[in-house]
Amino acid sequence: MRKITFAGAIAVAMTLALTANAAPAAKFEDHYVQNGAVKIHYVTEGRGPLVVLVHGFPDYWATWKPLMATLSAAGYRTAALDMRGYNLSDKPQGEAAYAMPNLIGDIAAVVKAEGQTNTILIGHDWGAAISWQTVFARPDLVNKLVIMAVPHPAGMARELATNKAQQEGSNYARNFQKPGSEKNLTAEGLAGWVKDPTEKAAYVEAFERSDFGAMMNYYRANYPKGVGETASGPEVPFPLVKVPVLVIHGMKDTALNAAGHNGTWDHVAADTTILMIPTAGHFVQHDAQDLVDRTVKDWLDARR
């Protein structure tokens, strides 16, 4: 029989204790769902109330891995999409395939595939724009809304009409709307914002599987085309948002001006929370990861 010294026993006990207290490894599961003829890939983790996460440009589902880990550990089921045109989702051709009703349909398809009638909806960049439009068009589908970076459409229209900084910040979108703009894009260039070397390599692979023309079609089909007086026009009436809203914005964002969020509360009938982070840029979920993840979790827990 093998003898175990007192010191050895202590070491074994400490190892067992550390193992017992260690956080479980992430268990990401791949799924596919059809929205008409288009197949959408999404990844899930955890159990509990459904949280659907929608990325923007240039990104893919893995942008949400840290937040998914935080929320799944807190008792939520997270489902992060590859938006159409990106990574493992289908890449339908033509601008019309990226019209907003189709993008809203992709979210609805995931909610249905998860056996739910509604969801907590979290979006960044284009994912945020789609999330705003989802709560307008399908209020039955959303029970809480978390927006990162993109102002309410009324605020965005106001800034495009009156704010020179926002007009200049939108020049990139005007260029994206031009025919052939996708020819200027590369997978390596699109992944340039990613700081972690391992994650960057995965991003490059995801973008190599993506369709650059599809990325541009989001802008062609949905981004406001006017600036200054041409953007002012008659005000479009937006339905009042009747669910709690959390807005998170990195104030170093050069594409979307923080002023666009002014007056958001006028368009929401439920409680509205706005977090401005002075040190973060456009990819606020990465630039201020700990603060963003903690804020989203605590905000959701308080409204559970």
C-alpha positions in Angstrom: 0.0 0.0 0.0 1.3 3.4 -1.0 2.2 5.8 1.9 1.1 9.4 1.6 3.0 11.9 3.7 1.2 14.6 5.6 2.5 17.2 3.2 1.3 15.1 0.3 -2.1 14.8 1.8 -2.3 18.6 2.1 -1.3 19.0 -1.5 -3.9 16.5 -2.7 -6.6 18.2 -0.6 -5.7 21.7 -1.9 -5.8 20.4 -5.5 -9.2 18.8 -5.0 -10.5 22.1 -3.4 -9.1 24.2 -6.2 -10.7 21.8 -8.8 -14.0 22.0 -7.0 -14.0 25.8 -7.0 -12.7 26.2 -10.5 -15.1 27.8 -13.0 -16.5 25.3 -15.4 -15.1 25.5 -18.9 -17.3 27.2 -21.5 -19.6 24.8 -23.3 -20.5 26.4 -26.6 -22.9 24.5 -28.8 -23.4 25.1 -32.5 -26.9 25.3 -34.0 -28.4 26.2 -37.4 -31.9 27.5 -38.1 -33.7 28.4 -41.3 -35.3 31.8 -42.0 -36.9 31.1 -45.3 -34.1 30.0 -47.7 -31.4 31.4 -45.5 -29.6 29.3 -42.9 -28.4 31.1 -39.8 -25.6 29.8 -37.5 -25.7 30.5 -33.8 -23.9 29.4 -30.7 -25.4 28.8 -27.2 -24.2 28.5 -23.7 -26.0 28.1 -20.4 -29.5 27.5 -19.1 -32.2 29.9 -18.0 -34.0 33.0 -19.5 -33.0 33.4 -23.2 -30.5 36.1 -24.2 -30.0 36.6 -27.9 -26.8 38.5 -28.8 -26.4 40.2 -32.2 -23.0 41.4 -33.5 -22.2 44.2 -35.9 -19.5 45.2 -38.4 -16.9 43.8 -38.7 -17.5 41.0 -36.3 -19.0 37.5 -35.7 -20.6 35.6 -32.8 -17.4 35.2 -30.8 -17.3 38.9 -29.9 -19.8 37.9 -27.2 -17.8 35.0 -25.6 -16.9 37.0 -22.4 -20.4 38.3 -21.9 -21.8 34.8 -22.6 -19.6 33.3 -19.9 -20.7 35.9 -17.4 -24.4 35.5 -18.1 -24.4 31.8 -18.4 -22.7 31.5 -15.0 -25.5 33.8 -13.6 -28.2 31.5 -14.9 -29.1 32.7 -18.4 -29.1 30.9 -21.7 -27.1 32.9 -24.2 -27.5 32.5 -28.0 -25.1 34.5 -30.2 -25.7 34.8 -34.0 -23.5 34.9 -37.0 -25.5 37.4 -38.9 -26.3 36.6 -42.5 -23.2 37.2 -44.7 -20.9 36.4 -41.8 -18.8 33.3 -40.9 -20.9 30.1 -40.9 -24.3 31.7 -41.7 -25.6 31.8 -45.3 -24.6 34.6 -47.6 -27.5 35.5 -49.8 -26.7 37.7 -52.8 -28.2 41.1 -53.5 -28.9 44.2 -51.4 -32.6 43.2 -50.9 -31.5 40.2 -48.9 -30.2 42.5 -46.2 -33.3 44.7 -45.9 -34.3 45.2 -42.2 -37.3 42.8 -42.3 -35.0 39.9 -43.2 -32.6 40.8 -40.4 -35.4 40.9 -37.9 -36.6 37.6 -39.2 -33.2 36.0 -38.4 -33.6 37.0 -34.8 -37.1 35.7 -34.7 -36.0 32.4 -36.1 -33.5 31.9 -33.4 -36.0 32.7 -30.6 -38.4 30.2 -32.1 -35.7 27.6 -32.5 -34.9 28.0 -28.8 -38.5 27.2 -28.0 -39.3 30.7 -26.7 -41.8 33.4 -27.6 -39.6 36.3 -26.5 -36.0 37.1 -25.4 -33.6 39.5 -23.8 -32.1 41.2 -26.8 -28.5 42.5 -26.8 -26.9 44.2 -29.9 -23.8 46.1 -30.9 -23.3 48.3 -34.0 -25.5 46.7 -36.7 -26.7 44.3 -34.1 -27.9 47.3 -32.1 -29.6 48.9 -35.1 -31.4 45.6 -35.8 -32.3 45.3 -32.1 -34.0 48.8 -32.1 -35.9 47.8 -35.2 -36.9 44.5 -33.8 -38.5 46.0 -30.7 -40.4 48.4 -33.0 -41.6 45.8 -35.5 -42.0 42.8 -33.1 -42.5 44.2 -29.6 -43.8 40.7 -28.6 -40.4 39.3 -29.3 -38.4 41.4 -26.8 -38.7 41.6 -23.0 -35.6 43.6 -22.2 -33.3 45.5 -24.6 -29.5 46.2 -24.3 -28.0 48.5 -26.9 -24.3 49.2 -27.4 -23.1 52.1 -29.5 -26.1 52.9 -31.8 -28.5 55.6 -30.8 -32.3 55.3 -31.2 -33.1 56.0 -34.8 -34.7 59.4 -33.9 -31.5 60.5 -32.2 -29.4 59.2 -35.1 -31.5 61.1 -37.6 -31.3 64.3 -35.5 -27.5 64.1 -35.3 -27.1 63.4 -39.0 -29.2 66.5 -39.7 -27.6 68.9 -37.2 -24.3 67.5 -35.8 -21.2 68.1 -38.0 -19.2 65.6 -36.0 -21.7 62.9 -36.6 -21.9 63.8 -40.3 -18.2 63.5 -40.6 -18.2 60.3 -38.6 -20.6 58.8 -41.1 -18.4 59.4 -44.1 -17.1 55.8 -43.9 -20.7 54.6 -44.3 -21.2 56.7 -47.4 -18.1 55.1 -48.9 -19.4 51.6 -48.0 -22.7 52.4 -49.8 -20.8 52.9 -53.1 -20.8 50.1 -55.7 -17.7 47.9 -55.4 -16.6 49.2 -52.0 -16.1 45.5 -50.9 -13.1 45.3 -53.2 -11.2 47.4 -50.7 -11.7 45.0 -47.8 -9.5 42.2 -46.6 -9.9 39.7 -43.8 -6.7 40.9 -42.1 -7.8 44.5 -42.4 -11.2 43.9 -41.0 -9.6 42.1 -38.0 -7.3 45.0 -37.4 -9.2 46.2 -34.3 -8.8 42.9 -32.5 -6.0 43.1 -29.9 -5.7 39.5 -28.7 -3.4 37.6 -31.1 -5.3 34.3 -30.7 -8.7 35.9 -31.1 -7.4 37.9 -34.1 -6.4 34.7 -35.9 -9.9 33.3 -35.3 -11.4 36.6 -36.6 -9.3 36.4 -39.8 -10.6 32.9 -40.4 -14.2 33.9 -39.7 -13.9 36.9 -42.1 -12.3 34.6 -44.8 -15.5 32.6 -44.6 -17.6 35.8 -44.8 -18.9 37.8 -47.8 -17.6 41.3 -48.0 -20.3 42.4 -50.4 -22.9 41.2 -47.9 -21.2 43.3 -45.2 -21.6 46.4 -47.5 -25.2 45.5 -48.2 -26.2 46.2 -44.6 -25.2 49.8 -45.3 -26.7 50.0 -48.8 -30.0 48.6 -47.7 -30.4 50.3 -44.3 -28.0 53.1 -43.4 -29.6 56.6 -43.8 -28.4 58.1 -47.1 -28.9 61.8 -46.4 -26.9 64.3 -44.3 -27.7 67.8 -43.2 -30.9 69.2 -44.6 -31.5 66.1 -46.7 -31.5 64.0 -43.6 -33.9 66.2 -41.6 -37.2 65.8 -43.6 -40.4 64.8 -41.9 -39.9 63.1 -38.5 -40.6 59.4 -38.7 -42.9 58.3 -35.9 -41.4 55.4 -34.0 -43.4 53.1 -31.7 -42.8 53.8 -28.0 -40.5 51.1 -26.5 -42.4 49.4 -23.7 -39.6 47.3 -22.2 -36.6 48.3 -20.0 -33.7 49.6 -22.0 -29.9 49.7 -21.2 -27.7 51.8 -23.4 -23.9 51.4 -23.2 -21.6 53.8 -25.2 -17.9 54.2 -25.5 -17.3 58.0 -25.7 -14.2 57.5 -27.9 -16.4 56.1 -30.6 -15.6 58.1 -33.8 -18.3 56.5 -35.9 -21.3 57.2 -33.6 -21.4 60.4 -31.6 -22.5 60.1 -27.9 -24.9 63.0 -28.3 -27.1 60.7 -30.4 -28.3 59.1 -27.1 -29.7 62.4 -25.8 -33.4 62.1 -25.4 -33.5 58.3 -25.6 -35.8 58.3 -22.6 -38.4 60.2 -24.5 -38.9 57.1 -26.7 -39.1 54.5 -23.9 -42.1 54.0 -21.6 -40.1 51.7 -19.2 -37.0 52.5 -17.2 -34.0 53.6 -19.2 -30.4 53.3 -18.1 -27.5 54.9 -20.0 -23.9 54.1 -19.2 -21.3 56.4 -20.8 -17.7 55.1 -20.7 -15.1 57.8 -21.4 -12.2 55.4 -21.9 -13.8 53.1 -24.4 -14.2 53.3 -28.2 -16.6 51.8 -30.7 -16.1 48.1 -29.6 -17.1 49.0 -26.0 -17.8 45.3 -25.1 -14.0 44.7 -25.5 -12.5 48.1 -24.5 -14.3 48.0 -21.1 -15.1 44.3 -21.0 -15.3 43.9 -17.2 -17.4 47.0 -16.6 -19.8 46.1 -19.5 -20.2 42.5 -18.5 -20.8 43.3 -14.9 -23.2 46.1 -15.8 -25.3 43.9 -18.1 -25.5 41.1 -15.6 -26.4 43.3 -12.6 -29.0 45.2 -14.8 -30.6 42.0 -15.9 -30.5 40.5 -12.4 -32.3 43.5 -11.0 -35.1 43.0 -13.5 -35.3 39.2 -13.3 
